[in-house]
Amino acid sequence: MGRVQLIFLVFLIVASMAVTELSIAGGEGSVPIEQCPSACSVRCSATHHRSQCMDVCVDCCGKCLCVPSGTIGNKDECPCYRDLKTKYGQPKCP
């Protein structure tokens, strides 16, 4: 194996590790479906309508596999979650 091929191979390995690390760090697809309830529990912890919030959040998480951090805002972390709308065109996800 030539030196250029070896350098290219090492580059590919490092690049694939970086992509894997980014996908695990957060964003779309970063929450396994079985962890949606616990992620939504954090998201809905500050509301007085916890049951309704949990139902909608778990549904959104199931579709997007992502829940934004915190109890409000940060929806840019999860564009799919942010962009889901109700039948009336209002934001669906808490």
PyRosetta script that sets phi, psi and omega in degrees:
from pyrosetta import init, pose_from_sequence

init()
pose = pose_from_sequence("MGRVQLIFLVFLIVASMAVTELSIAGGEGSVPIEQCPSACSVRCSATHHRSQCMDVCVDCCGKCLCVPSGTIGNKDECPCYRDLKTKYGQPKCP")
pose.set_psi(1, 131.0)
pose.set_omega(1, -179.3)
pose.set_phi(2, -75.0)
pose.set_psi(2, 164.3)
pose.set_omega(2, -178.0)
pose.set_phi(3, -63.3)
pose.set_psi(3, -41.2)
pose.set_omega(3, 180.0)
pose.set_phi(4, -63.6)
pose.set_psi(4, -41.4)
pose.set_omega(4, 179.1)
pose.set_phi(5, -64.9)
pose.set_psi(5, -39.3)
pose.set_omega(5, 178.9)
pose.set_phi(6, -64.8)
pose.set_psi(6, -44.2)
pose.set_omega(6, 178.4)
pose.set_phi(7, -62.4)
pose.set_psi(7, -42.3)
pose.set_omega(7, 178.9)
pose.set_phi(8, -62.9)
pose.set_psi(8, -41.7)
pose.set_omega(8, 179.3)
pose.set_phi(9, -63.0)
pose.set_psi(9, -44.6)
pose.set_omega(9, 178.3)
pose.set_phi(10, -62.8)
pose.set_psi(10, -41.7)
pose.set_omega(10, 178.1)
pose.set_phi(11, -60.1)
pose.set_psi(11, -44.2)
pose.set_omega(11, 179.4)
pose.set_phi(12, -62.8)
pose.set_psi(12, -40.4)
pose.set_omega(12, 179.5)
pose.set_phi(13, -64.9)
pose.set_psi(13, -45.6)
pose.set_omega(13, 179.9)
pose.set_phi(14, -64.6)
pose.set_psi(14, -41.6)
pose.set_omega(14, 179.3)
pose.set_phi(15, -64.0)
pose.set_psi(15, -41.9)
pose.set_omega(15, 179.9)
pose.set_phi(16, -67.3)
pose.set_psi(16, -33.9)
pose.set_omega(16, 176.4)
pose.set_phi(17, -66.5)
pose.set_psi(17, -39.2)
pose.set_omega(17, 179.6)
pose.set_phi(18, -65.9)
pose.set_psi(18, -42.0)
pose.set_omega(18, 179.0)
pose.set_phi(19, -64.3)
pose.set_psi(19, -42.6)
pose.set_omega(19, 177.8)
pose.set_phi(20, -61.9)
pose.set_psi(20, -42.8)
pose.set_omega(20, -179.8)
pose.set_phi(21, -63.1)
pose.set_psi(21, -41.6)
pose.set_omega(21, 179.0)
pose.set_phi(22, -65.6)
pose.set_psi(22, -38.8)
pose.set_omega(22, -178.6)
pose.set_phi(23, -70.0)
pose.set_psi(23, -27.4)
pose.set_omega(23, 178.4)
pose.set_phi(24, -80.9)
pose.set_psi(24, -28.1)
pose.set_omega(24, -173.2)
pose.set_phi(25, -66.6)
pose.set_psi(25, -27.9)
pose.set_omega(25, -179.5)
pose.set_phi(26, 157.9)
pose.set_psi(26, 177.4)
pose.set_omega(26, 179.4)
pose.set_phi(27, 92.8)
pose.set_psi(27, -172.4)
pose.set_omega(27, -176.0)
pose.set_phi(28, -52.4)
pose.set_psi(28, 131.9)
pose.set_omega(28, 176.7)
pose.set_phi(29, 78.9)
pose.set_psi(29, 7.6)
pose.set_omega(29, -176.4)
pose.set_phi(30, -87.3)
pose.set_psi(30, -11.6)
pose.set_omega(30, 179.8)
pose.set_phi(31, -109.2)
pose.set_psi(31, 113.0)
pose.set_omega(31, 174.8)
pose.set_phi(32, -60.6)
pose.set_psi(32, 145.5)
pose.set_omega(32, -173.5)
pose.set_phi(33, -56.1)
pose.set_psi(33, -32.4)
pose.set_omega(33, 179.9)
pose.set_phi(34, -72.4)
pose.set_psi(34, -14.4)
pose.set_omega(34, 178.3)
pose.set_phi(35, -98.1)
pose.set_psi(35, 0.9)
pose.set_omega(35, 179.1)
pose.set_phi(36, -57.7)
pose.set_psi(36, -46.4)
pose.set_omega(36, -179.6)
pose.set_phi(37, -59.2)
pose.set_psi(37, -39.8)
pose.set_omega(37, -179.3)
pose.set_phi(38, -71.8)
pose.set_psi(38, -37.5)
pose.set_omega(38, 176.8)
pose.set_phi(39, -65.6)
pose.set_psi(39, -39.7)
pose.set_omega(39, 179.3)
pose.set_phi(40, -71.5)
pose.set_psi(40, -29.0)
pose.set_omega(40, 177.1)
pose.set_phi(41, -60.7)
pose.set_psi(41, -40.5)
pose.set_omega(41, 176.4)
pose.set_phi(42, -67.7)
pose.set_psi(42, -46.6)
pose.set_omega(42, -177.7)
pose.set_phi(43, -60.4)
pose.set_psi(43, -37.1)
pose.set_omega(43, -174.8)
pose.set_phi(44, -97.0)
pose.set_psi(44, 8.1)
pose.set_omega(44, -172.8)
pose.set_phi(45, -67.6)
pose.set_psi(45, -21.1)
pose.set_omega(45, -175.8)
pose.set_phi(46, -102.2)
pose.set_psi(46, 4.3)
pose.set_omega(46, -177.2)
pose.set_phi(47, -96.8)
pose.set_psi(47, 155.2)
pose.set_omega(47, 175.0)
pose.set_phi(48, -85.1)
pose.set_psi(48, -12.8)
pose.set_omega(48, -179.0)
pose.set_phi(49, -108.3)
pose.set_psi(49, 54.6)
pose.set_omega(49, -171.8)
pose.set_phi(50, -58.7)
pose.set_psi(50, -44.3)
pose.set_omega(50, -176.7)
pose.set_phi(51, -63.2)
pose.set_psi(51, -46.2)
pose.set_omega(51, 178.6)
pose.set_phi(52, -65.2)
pose.set_psi(52, -43.8)
pose.set_omega(52, 178.5)
pose.set_phi(53, -58.9)
pose.set_psi(53, -45.2)
pose.set_omega(53, -179.7)
pose.set_phi(54, -62.8)
pose.set_psi(54, -43.8)
pose.set_omega(54, -179.9)
pose.set_phi(55, -58.6)
pose.set_psi(55, -48.4)
pose.set_omega(55, -177.4)
pose.set_phi(56, -70.2)
pose.set_psi(56, -42.6)
pose.set_omega(56, -178.9)
pose.set_phi(57, -62.4)
pose.set_psi(57, -44.2)
pose.set_omega(57, 179.7)
pose.set_phi(58, -64.1)
pose.set_psi(58, -37.5)
pose.set_omega(58, 176.2)
pose.set_phi(59, -63.3)
pose.set_psi(59, -46.7)
pose.set_omega(59, 178.9)
pose.set_phi(60, -63.2)
pose.set_psi(60, -43.7)
pose.set_omega(60, 179.4)
pose.set_phi(61, -62.7)
pose.set_psi(61, -39.6)
pose.set_omega(61, 178.6)
pose.set_phi(62, -62.3)
pose.set_psi(62, -32.7)
pose.set_omega(62, 179.0)
pose.set_phi(63, -81.5)
pose.set_psi(63, -37.5)
pose.set_omega(63, -172.9)
pose.set_phi(64, -104.5)
pose.set_psi(64, -18.0)
pose.set_omega(64, -175.5)
pose.set_phi(65, 55.5)
pose.set_psi(65, 40.8)
pose.set_omega(65, -179.6)
pose.set_phi(66, -157.2)
pose.set_psi(66, 143.3)
pose.set_omega(66, 172.9)
pose.set_phi(67, -136.0)
pose.set_psi(67, 126.9)
pose.set_omega(67, 179.4)
pose.set_phi(68, -62.1)
pose.set_psi(68, 152.3)
pose.set_omega(68, 179.3)
pose.set_phi(69, -73.1)
pose.set_psi(69, 157.2)
pose.set_omega(69, 178.1)
pose.set_phi(70, 82.4)
pose.set_psi(70, -176.4)
pose.set_omega(70, -177.6)
pose.set_phi(71, -98.6)
pose.set_psi(71, -16.0)
pose.set_omega(71, 179.3)
pose.set_phi(72, -154.9)
pose.set_psi(72, 151.5)
pose.set_omega(72, 178.6)
pose.set_phi(73, 74.9)
pose.set_psi(73, -159.2)
pose.set_omega(73, 179.2)
pose.set_phi(74, 58.7)
pose.set_psi(74, 20.2)
pose.set_omega(74, -176.3)
pose.set_phi(75, -67.8)
pose.set_psi(75, -16.8)
pose.set_omega(75, 177.3)
pose.set_phi(76, -67.0)
pose.set_psi(76, -16.2)
pose.set_omega(76, 174.9)
pose.set_phi(77, -66.0)
pose.set_psi(77, -26.2)
pose.set_omega(77, -176.1)
pose.set_phi(78, -133.6)
pose.set_psi(78, 83.2)
pose.set_omega(78, -177.5)
pose.set_phi(79, -56.6)
pose.set_psi(79, -37.9)
pose.set_omega(79, 178.3)
pose.set_phi(80, -61.4)
pose.set_psi(80, -48.1)
pose.set_omega(80, 179.5)
pose.set_phi(81, -60.5)
pose.set_psi(81, -44.6)
pose.set_omega(81, -179.7)
pose.set_phi(82, -63.3)
pose.set_psi(82, -37.9)
pose.set_omega(82, -171.3)
pose.set_phi(83, -89.5)
pose.set_psi(83, -6.8)
pose.set_omega(83, 176.3)
pose.set_phi(84, -67.0)
pose.set_psi(84, 134.0)
pose.set_omega(84, -176.4)
pose.set_phi(85, -122.7)
pose.set_psi(85, 154.5)
pose.set_omega(85, 172.6)
pose.set_phi(86, -76.5)
pose.set_psi(86, 175.0)
pose.set_omega(86, 178.3)
pose.set_phi(87, -66.3)
pose.set_psi(87, -13.8)
pose.set_omega(87, 178.4)
pose.set_phi(88, -95.8)
pose.set_psi(88, 3.3)
pose.set_omega(88, 178.2)
pose.set_phi(89, 84.1)
pose.set_psi(89, 7.2)
pose.set_omega(89, 178.3)
pose.set_phi(90, -87.4)
pose.set_psi(90, 155.1)
pose.set_omega(90, 175.4)
pose.set_phi(91, -57.4)
pose.set_psi(91, 132.4)
pose.set_omega(91, -176.6)
pose.set_phi(92, -86.7)
pose.set_psi(92, -42.4)
pose.set_omega(92, -168.8)
pose.set_phi(93, -89.2)
pose.set_psi(93, 138.8)
pose.set_omega(93, -178.9)
pose.set_phi(94, -72.6)
pose.dump_pdb("model.pdb")
